[in-house]
Amino acid sequence: MSLRTPRFRLALRIGFAAALLFVAVFAVRTVASLIYWSDEAHQEQPIEGWMMPGYVGRSWGVPREVIEAALGAQDGAPSRRSLEQIAEAQGITLPELIARIEMAIADFRRAHPDSRND
């Protein structure tokens, strides 16, 4: 295909527009995430049943793996379920599960004192 054909130029324009849209979407998501997690109201939130393990880890400044280990995840795959759903599946109460998570956070922070979100 020659660079001078209208079809080729149209294909290039469409490809360029798609690439720009792709970059714009991810730029907006990145900025929105930075704004959200920079707000002190979202840091160290009291752990509640609606939260997912990744949210708790991000809010408390600990790796998701620490939270997943406290939940007893054995396959290493991140859980997309809420803490309430996880507690129900494990046959324990939500306060018991939250206590395990809080203990894991405290243990991680004792072992890594410089990891705290400041």
Phi, psi and omega in degrees: 000134181277151178291347185266355181283143180299325180296317181295317178296322177296317179298319177297316180297317179295317178298318179294317179297319179296319179296318177297318179297316178302311180296318180297317180299312181290329176295316179296316179298319180294314180296317179299319179295317178298317179296314182299310185281347175282338180289123182298338179294339181261002180259133180055045176292146174303135184287128182231165184296333182285343184287152173259158183306320180296323179295316180298314180300317181292318181295322183265359176070034176237153179299146180304326182300327178296316180292315180300319179296320178295332180276351180085021178292125184255336184273351179081355180280135180295141181273135178256018179259156177286162178299324178299315179294322179294315179300316179298317180295328181272353179073030177237168179279157178299317177301326177295316180295316179298321179298320178297318180294315180298323178293319179296320178297314180298318179297317179298317182292325176295321181283335182228072185297338181272001185272355184296141175288115176238000000 
